[in-house]
Amino acid sequence: MRYGTAGRGEGMTLRADVAELLAVAGILDVDVDAAVADEHVRSAGYQRVVSVTAASRSRDRDRAIVATILRDPIDIVSKTAVVALVDRIAMKATGPAEFRQWSAGLLPEIGQLKTEGHREFIRRRIHDWLLWLSIVDGHVPTADELAKATSWMQRALAERATSPTVLILLADSGTSKKIRNIAKNRAGSRKLRPQ
C-alpha cells in the first residue's frame, strides 16, 4: 500500500489519498474528483471509510488510515472522521487495556492536525473513553477522575452508568445542573443493574 506514515513522497496529493482510502475500504461509488473539490463530499466519504475500518476485525491498518485522513487540508474534516473512528473502536473494545494500546498507536499521528484545539479534542475523547471503559470494567473513579472527564462523557455516564457510586459522584459534582439531576434521579432508581 502506498499510504502510510513512512516512505511517502512529496508528490502524493489529496486526490491520491482520497482515492486510496476509498479503494482500500472498497467504496467504489464516490466520485474522487467531487470529493477533492468539495469537503462535504470528502467528509461523507471519510465517514464511510471509518465505518468500514471500524467494522473490520483487524486493527492493522487503522494507524495508516488515520495518518492519511489527517493529511486532509481542512482540519475539521479530518478531526471529525478521526473522532468517529475513536468512538466506534471504543464501543467495540473489550476493555480499557485494549483501547489504550490501540489509541497509543494513533496519538503520534494526531500531531498532524494544525489546530491545537482539534488535537486536544481527540486526546480528550480518548481519555473519556478510557475512563468509560475502566468504569465498565469495574473501576470506581474518584471525584477528581470524573472532574477531568468532559461534559459529554459525564452526561453519558449520568445517563448510562449503573454504578450507584458513579451516579452519586456525578450527582454531587457533575459539570452542569442537567448532569447532576440526571445522575441524582438515576442514583435513586432501584432498577440499576451491573454493566
C-alpha positions in Angstrom: 0.0 0.0 0.0 1.2 3.5 -0.8 -0.5 5.3 2.1 1.1 5.2 5.5 3.4 7.1 7.8 6.8 6.2 6.2 8.4 6.4 2.8 5.9 8.8 1.4 7.0 11.1 -1.4 6.1 14.7 -1.5 4.3 14.3 -4.9 1.3 12.5 -3.3 -1.8 14.6 -3.4 -5.1 14.9 -1.7 -6.6 13.2 -4.8 -4.3 10.2 -4.4 -5.0 10.0 -0.6 -8.8 10.1 -1.1 -8.7 7.6 -4.0 -6.6 5.2 -1.9 -8.7 5.5 1.2 -11.9 4.8 -0.8 -10.3 1.9 -2.7 -8.9 0.2 0.5 -12.4 0.5 2.0 -13.9 -1.0 -1.1 -16.0 2.1 -1.7 -16.5 2.5 -5.4 -19.4 4.8 -5.8 -17.8 8.1 -4.6 -16.5 10.4 -7.3 -13.0 11.1 -6.3 -12.8 14.4 -8.2 -16.0 15.6 -6.5 -14.6 14.6 -3.1 -11.4 16.5 -3.7 -13.4 19.6 -4.9 -16.0 19.6 -2.1 -15.1 19.0 1.6 -18.7 17.9 2.3 -18.4 15.0 -0.2 -15.0 14.2 1.1 -16.2 14.2 4.7 -19.1 11.9 3.8 -16.6 9.6 2.1 -14.3 9.6 5.1 -17.3 8.7 7.3 -17.9 5.7 5.1 -14.2 4.7 5.2 -14.3 5.0 9.0 -17.4 2.7 9.1 -15.7 0.1 7.0 -12.5 0.4 9.0 -14.2 0.1 12.4 -16.2 -2.9 11.2 -13.0 -4.8 10.3 -11.8 -7.4 12.8 -8.2 -6.3 12.1 -6.8 -3.1 13.5 -3.6 -3.4 11.5 -4.4 -0.6 9.0 -6.0 1.9 11.4 -2.9 4.0 12.0 -2.1 4.3 8.3 -5.7 5.2 7.5 -5.8 7.8 10.3 -2.5 9.3 9.1 -3.9 9.6 5.6 -7.2 11.2 6.8 -5.2 13.6 8.9 -3.3 14.9 5.9 -6.6 16.5 4.7 -6.0 20.2 4.3 -9.2 21.0 6.3 -8.6 20.2 9.9 -12.3 20.0 10.9 -13.0 17.4 8.2 -10.2 15.1 9.3 -10.8 15.7 13.0 -14.5 14.7 12.6 -13.5 11.5 10.8 -10.9 10.5 13.4 -13.3 11.2 16.3 -15.9 8.9 14.6 -13.3 6.2 14.4 -12.2 6.6 18.0 -15.9 6.4 19.1 -16.6 3.3 17.1 -13.4 1.5 18.2 -14.1 2.4 21.8 -17.6 1.0 21.6 -16.2 -2.3 20.3 -13.2 -2.5 22.7 -13.2 -5.4 25.2 -11.7 -3.3 27.9 -9.5 -0.3 28.7 -6.2 -2.1 28.1 -7.2 -3.0 24.5 -8.4 0.6 23.8 -5.3 2.1 25.5 -3.0 0.1 23.3 -5.0 0.9 20.1 -5.2 4.6 20.9 -1.5 4.8 21.8 -0.7 3.9 18.1 -2.8 6.9 16.9 -1.5 9.6 19.3 1.7 10.3 17.2 -0.5 10.8 14.1 -2.8 13.3 15.8 0.1 15.8 15.9 -0.5 16.3 12.1 -3.6 18.4 12.9 -2.7 22.1 12.5 -5.2 23.3 15.1 -4.2 22.6 18.7 -7.8 22.6 19.8 -8.6 19.7 17.4 -5.6 17.8 18.7 -6.7 18.3 22.2 -10.3 17.4 21.4 -9.2 14.0 20.1 -6.9 13.4 23.1 -9.7 14.3 25.5 -12.1 11.9 23.6 -9.6 9.1 24.0 -9.2 10.0 27.7 -13.0 10.0 28.1 -13.4 6.5 26.5 -10.6 5.1 28.7 -12.5 6.3 31.7 -15.8 4.9 30.4 -14.1 1.5 29.7 -12.4 1.4 33.0 -15.8 2.0 34.8 -17.5 -0.7 32.7 -14.5 -2.9 33.7 -15.4 -2.3 37.4 -13.1 0.6 38.3 -14.7 3.1 40.7 -13.5 6.5 39.7 -12.5 9.2 42.1 -14.2 12.6 42.1 -11.1 14.0 40.5 -11.1 11.5 37.7 -14.7 12.3 36.9 -13.9 16.0 37.1 -11.3 15.5 34.3 -14.0 14.0 32.0 -15.6 16.2 29.5 -19.3 17.3 30.0 -20.1 14.9 27.1 -18.7 11.9 28.9 -20.1 13.0 32.3 -23.6 13.1 30.6 -23.1 9.7 29.0 -22.1 8.3 32.4 -25.1 10.0 34.1 -27.4 8.5 31.5 -26.0 5.0 31.3 -23.8 4.1 34.2 -25.2 1.5 36.6 -22.8 2.0 39.4 -24.6 3.9 42.3 -21.2 5.2 43.4 -20.5 6.8 40.0 -24.0 8.3 39.9 -23.7 9.7 43.4 -20.4 11.3 42.5 -21.9 12.8 39.4 -25.0 14.0 41.3 -22.7 15.8 43.7 -20.1 17.2 41.3 -21.2 16.9 37.6 -20.2 19.9 35.5 -23.8 21.0 34.8 -27.1 21.1 36.6 -28.6 18.8 34.0 -25.9 16.2 34.5 -26.3 16.4 38.3 -30.1 16.0 38.0 -29.9 13.0 35.7 -27.4 11.3 37.9 -29.4 12.1 41.1 -32.6 10.7 39.5 -30.9 7.6 38.3 -29.0 7.1 41.6 -32.3 7.0 43.4 -33.6 4.3 41.0 -33.8 0.7 42.3 -33.6 -0.6 38.8 -29.8 -0.2 38.4 -28.2 -3.4 37.1 -24.5 -4.2 36.8 -23.0 -3.0 33.5 
